[in-house]
Amino acid sequence: MIRFSKYIWVYFLISALVLVPGIYSLVRYGFKPSIDFSGGTLVEFTTNKDITVDEMNKAAKNAHVDVASLQKAGTEHYLLRMKPQSSGVISGLMTAIEAASQSKITIQRNETVGPILGKELLQKATFAALFAISAILLYVAWAFKNIKFGIAAVVALLHDLLVVLGSFSLLGHFMGVEVDTLFVTAFLTTMSFSVHDTIVVFDRIREYLKRDRSRSFEELCDIALTETINRSMTNSFTIIFMLTALVLMGGETTKWFVVALLIGTVSGTYSSPFIATPVLLLWDRWERRHRK
């Protein structure tokens, strides 16, 4: 048996080292929103030959269009982001790019998202997250017949969400990474993965609470963690290896979506044994002191 309970404050210190910079960045800088939230036009197109940045800038200048970003999504595959533009302006820009690069352009996607839709997306994402957190709290509390388990699971969940949010705030400030609807998908997926591992650990603790009343709660938690840690690590690393491969060799359009999933997976693997269970232990210690 590994005495995990001896190092509770070490776990919290490690989490603080990750959370504090992220929370500071969230408060100070916030996020760098994509056109999904800020409003704008996204044009995805392919060409029959590569286009240089200079050719693109020259074409945009000739068409009198301010391009926010040019992203290469693959061989001869590009994404343009800009302020909301009419179809006539987009056609003129594409013509200018063809003339500047001497290439043939095929538009794959042309979408305009206004700020009202962006606000609606943000509101729906916030509502979905709050609904999921409330449902998880109530379900875990009901399943384990104890509100402590539900609150501990939600604390670990909030820890993972803050890690993901803080990481992308820092990435947005220092590397210009934008937050889009794919990030919202990764954000909500992280919630489910975090609770999944936590429930496995809690279920083992509940089994020992029923079977062995001679041991202290701390000993039972240590035994449960010792027995489940290998299973959790093996399960998580299969996901981490796959996501790492996608980050290194996947497409540019899904890169930061996969990075968000990877951060959430690593944080969820850590929080189940080292945040959720220590919260239970601290609560139990407080109850025992209160009873005395």
BELFEN-V863983 format. One record per backbone hydrogen bond with DSSP energy under -1.0 kcal/mol. CO is the residue of the C=O (numbers start at 0). NH is the residue of the N-H. E is the energy in kcal/mol with one decimal. If there is no record, write none. Layout:
co=[CO	CO]
nh=[NH	NH]
e=[E	E]
This chain:
co=[1	2	3	6	7	8	9	10	11	12	13	14	15	17	18	19	20	21	22	23	24	24	31	33	33	34	39	40	41	42	43	43	44	45	51	52	53	54	55	56	57	58	59	68	70	73	75	76	77	78	79	80	80	81	85	86	87	88	89	90	91	92	93	94	95	96	97	105	108	110	112	113	114	115	116	117	118	119	120	121	122	123	124	125	126	127	128	129	130	131	132	133	134	135	136	137	138	139	140	145	146	147	148	149	150	151	152	153	154	155	156	157	158	159	160	161	162	163	164	165	166	167	168	169	170	170	178	179	180	181	182	183	184	185	187	188	189	190	191	192	193	194	195	196	197	198	199	200	201	202	203	204	205	206	207	215	216	217	218	219	220	221	222	223	224	227	228	229	230	231	232	233	234	235	236	237	238	239	240	241	242	243	244	245	253	254	255	256	257	258	259	260	261	262	263	264	265	266	267	269	270	270	271	274	275	276	277	278	279	280	281	282	283	284	285	286	287]
nh=[3	5	6	10	11	12	13	14	15	16	17	18	19	21	22	23	24	25	26	27	28	29	178	36	37	38	112	81	110	79	107	108	77	105	55	56	57	58	59	60	61	62	64	80	78	76	46	72	44	70	42	67	68	40	89	90	91	92	93	94	95	96	97	98	99	100	101	45	43	41	39	117	118	119	120	121	122	123	124	125	126	127	128	129	130	131	132	133	134	135	136	137	138	139	140	141	142	143	145	149	150	151	152	153	154	155	156	157	158	159	160	161	162	163	164	165	166	167	168	169	170	171	172	173	174	176	33	183	184	185	186	187	188	189	191	192	193	194	195	196	197	198	199	200	201	202	203	204	205	206	207	208	209	210	211	219	220	221	222	223	224	225	226	227	228	231	232	233	234	235	236	237	238	239	240	241	242	243	244	245	246	247	248	249	257	258	259	260	261	262	263	264	265	266	267	268	269	270	271	273	274	275	276	278	279	280	281	282	283	284	285	286	287	288	289	290	291]
e=[-1.9	-1.2	-1.7	-1.8	-2.0	-1.8	-2.3	-2.2	-2.3	-2.1	-1.1	-3.2	-2.5	-1.0	-3.2	-2.5	-2.2	-2.4	-2.4	-2.9	-3.0	-1.8	-2.3	-1.6	-2.6	-1.2	-2.6	-1.9	-2.6	-3.1	-3.0	-2.1	-2.9	-2.6	-2.0	-2.8	-2.4	-2.2	-2.6	-2.2	-2.2	-2.0	-2.7	-2.3	-2.8	-1.6	-1.9	-2.1	-2.1	-2.8	-2.6	-2.2	-1.7	-2.8	-2.0	-2.4	-2.1	-2.2	-2.5	-2.2	-2.1	-2.3	-2.4	-2.1	-2.4	-2.4	-1.5	-2.5	-2.8	-3.0	-2.3	-2.0	-2.2	-2.0	-2.6	-2.0	-2.3	-2.4	-2.3	-2.3	-2.4	-2.6	-2.2	-2.4	-2.6	-2.4	-2.4	-2.2	-2.5	-2.6	-2.3	-2.3	-2.7	-2.7	-2.0	-2.2	-3.1	-2.2	-1.4	-1.0	-2.5	-2.6	-2.1	-2.0	-2.4	-2.1	-2.0	-2.9	-2.1	-2.0	-2.3	-2.4	-1.9	-2.1	-2.8	-2.8	-2.2	-2.0	-1.8	-2.2	-2.5	-2.1	-2.0	-2.6	-2.4	-1.4	-2.4	-1.4	-1.8	-2.3	-2.6	-2.3	-2.1	-2.2	-1.2	-2.0	-2.4	-1.6	-1.7	-1.5	-1.5	-2.5	-1.2	-1.7	-2.6	-2.5	-1.5	-2.0	-2.5	-1.9	-1.9	-2.0	-1.5	-1.9	-2.7	-2.1	-2.2	-2.3	-2.4	-2.4	-2.5	-2.4	-2.0	-1.6	-2.1	-2.6	-2.6	-2.4	-2.3	-2.5	-2.6	-1.4	-1.0	-2.8	-2.7	-1.3	-2.6	-2.6	-2.0	-1.8	-2.2	-2.2	-2.6	-2.0	-2.3	-2.1	-2.1	-1.8	-2.7	-2.7	-2.3	-2.5	-2.4	-2.5	-2.6	-2.3	-1.7	-2.8	-1.5	-2.0	-2.0	-2.8	-1.1	-1.8	-1.7	-2.3	-2.8	-2.2	-2.5	-2.5	-2.3	-2.3	-2.2	-2.4	-2.3	-2.3	-1.9]
